[in-house]
């Protein structure tokens, strides 16, 4: 796995700001909004990754971002499908994590 810098300080601060204000928002918002804010933060992080020239797993990140951006909105129209999507995307990331660990000989 390549250990390159992916986020600039400005991008990291932008993500930090989003996470901190999202945490505060979760205090007063409906419980399910927290899941939306987290999956939206994942999309934002993927956007930063895809801007980097040195990202190795670009195809995976690109497909994942597209899926997240499409399906995160299901929270507003179909909660059951949205919650199933959260489980599905978690499995996909876990499977990729396993493959990455195996390729490193772990």
C-alpha positions in Angstrom: 0.0 0.0 0.0 1.3 3.4 -1.0 1.7 5.8 1.9 1.2 9.1 0.1 -0.4 12.4 1.3 -4.0 12.5 0.1 -5.4 15.5 1.9 -4.1 19.0 2.0 -4.3 20.8 5.2 -7.2 22.8 3.8 -9.1 19.7 2.8 -8.5 18.1 6.2 -9.7 21.2 7.9 -12.8 21.2 5.7 -13.6 17.6 6.7 -12.8 18.4 10.4 -15.3 21.3 10.3 -18.0 19.1 8.7 -17.5 16.3 11.3 -17.5 18.7 14.3 -20.6 20.6 13.2 -22.3 17.3 12.3 -21.5 16.0 15.8 -23.2 19.1 17.3 -26.1 18.7 14.8 -26.7 15.2 16.0 -27.6 16.5 19.5 -30.8 18.1 18.2 -31.6 16.2 15.0 -33.5 12.9 14.6 -31.3 9.9 15.3 -31.2 8.7 11.7 -29.6 12.0 10.6 -26.4 11.0 12.3 -26.1 8.0 9.9 -26.6 10.4 7.0 -24.0 12.8 8.2 -21.5 9.9 8.6 -22.1 8.5 5.1 -22.0 12.0 3.7 -18.6 12.5 5.4 -17.4 9.2 3.7 -18.5 10.6 0.4 -16.5 13.9 1.1 -13.4 11.9 2.0 -13.7 9.8 -1.2 -13.9 13.0 -3.1 -10.6 14.1 -1.6 -9.1 10.7 -2.4 -10.2 10.9 -6.0 -8.6 14.3 -6.5 -5.2 12.8 -5.6 -3.0 11.6 -8.4 -1.4 9.0 -6.3 -4.4 7.0 -5.2 -4.0 3.3 -6.0 -7.6 2.0 -5.6 -9.2 4.7 -7.7 -11.8 2.4 -9.4 -13.1 1.1 -6.1 -13.2 4.6 -4.6 -15.0 6.0 -7.6 -17.7 3.3 -7.7 -18.1 3.6 -3.9 -18.6 7.4 -4.1 -21.1 7.1 -6.9 -23.1 4.5 -4.9 -23.0 6.5 -1.7 -24.1 9.7 -3.4 -27.0 8.0 -5.1 -28.2 5.8 -2.2 -27.6 8.2 0.8 -30.7 10.1 -0.3 -32.8 7.0 0.2 -33.0 8.0 3.8 -35.6 10.6 2.8 -37.8 8.2 0.8 -37.1 4.6 1.8 -35.5 4.1 5.2 -35.5 0.3 4.9 -33.6 0.4 1.6 -31.3 3.0 3.1 -30.5 0.9 6.2 -29.9 -2.1 3.9 -27.5 0.0 1.8 -25.6 1.0 5.0 -25.1 -2.7 5.7 -24.1 -3.4 2.1 -21.6 -0.6 1.9 -20.1 -1.7 5.2 -19.6 -5.2 3.8 -18.0 -3.8 0.6 -15.5 -1.8 2.6 -14.7 -4.7 4.9 -14.1 -7.0 1.9 -11.7 -4.5 0.4 -10.0 -4.1 3.8 -9.5 -7.9 3.9 -8.1 -8.0 0.3 -5.7 -5.2 1.1 -4.5 -7.0 4.2 -4.0 -10.2 2.3 -2.1 -8.4 -0.4 0.3 -7.1 2.2 0.9 -10.5 3.6 -1.0 -9.9 6.8 
